[in-house]
Amino acid sequence: MKCPKCGKKVKGQFCPNCGTPVSAVQGASQKKKFHWWYILIIIVVIGVLGSIGGEDEPATADQSDQQQAGQQDPAVSEDEETTTTGTSEPAETETQASNLTAGQQNALDKADDYLRFTSFSHDGLVEQLEFEGFTAEEAVFAADNCGADWNEQALMKAHSYLDMTAFSYTGLIDQLEFEGFTSEQATYGADNCGADWNEQAVLKAASYLDMTSFSRAGLIEQLEFEGFTTEQATYGVEQNGL
């Protein structure tokens, strides 16, 4: 033990240096010993409390943001999902009322009926609808809105003519224009009908010879009058034995 006053070692009843009784030295030593254990216990308790508090400490700002990002408000989530997936009920589509008059609708229906079984030019269809009793305005409206491709109508009409009789190239164009097709539409029909004009000259020469007699020169001249070239007319006459 050490004397609390002078710090010298004490072996007997009193401090050999300053005479302090041994009981005082022991009391001081016990106080020191008690004080050291008290501090040790406090440190241990603080450490335990600190470890417990560390487990329950509040989340940092970054952790809090992450938690909020992972957990959405159910009401907001449902609204966003409805908007994203488009599960909300669509607005009812209102049927637009037709602006056509009864006369226009009937003329349009009649135009469609005609175009189902034969070909027409725009003007030819108008004339046919007027013949059916529709007004000029109703007939024009139907021809304008029937959706017909007039080039294709000219081609179809060209095929139907060639199925009935022979034509030269220019003669077919003239006939299509007579039916009301424009020059461009008629030319399209003649250009795309696939006719062999030499063979058409042969057929036309044969049809003339079936009706009456011709000299070679007279038949060539007649075929040229029909629009065949001199070469085509000559070919047609020769193939008929003249």
Secondary structure, 3 states (H helix, E strand, C coil): CECCCCCCECCCCECCCCCCEHHHHHHHHHHHHHHHHHHHHHHHHHHHHHHHHHHCCCCCHHHHHHHHHHCCCHHHHHHHHHHHHCCCCCCCCCCCCCCCCHHHHHHHHHHHHHHHHCCCCHHHHHHHHHHCCCCHHHHHHHHHHCCCCHHHHHHHHHHHHHHHCCCCHHHHHHHHHHCCCCHHHHHHHHHHCCCCHHHHHHHHHHHHHHHCCCCHHHHHHHHHHCCCCHHHHHHHHHCCCC
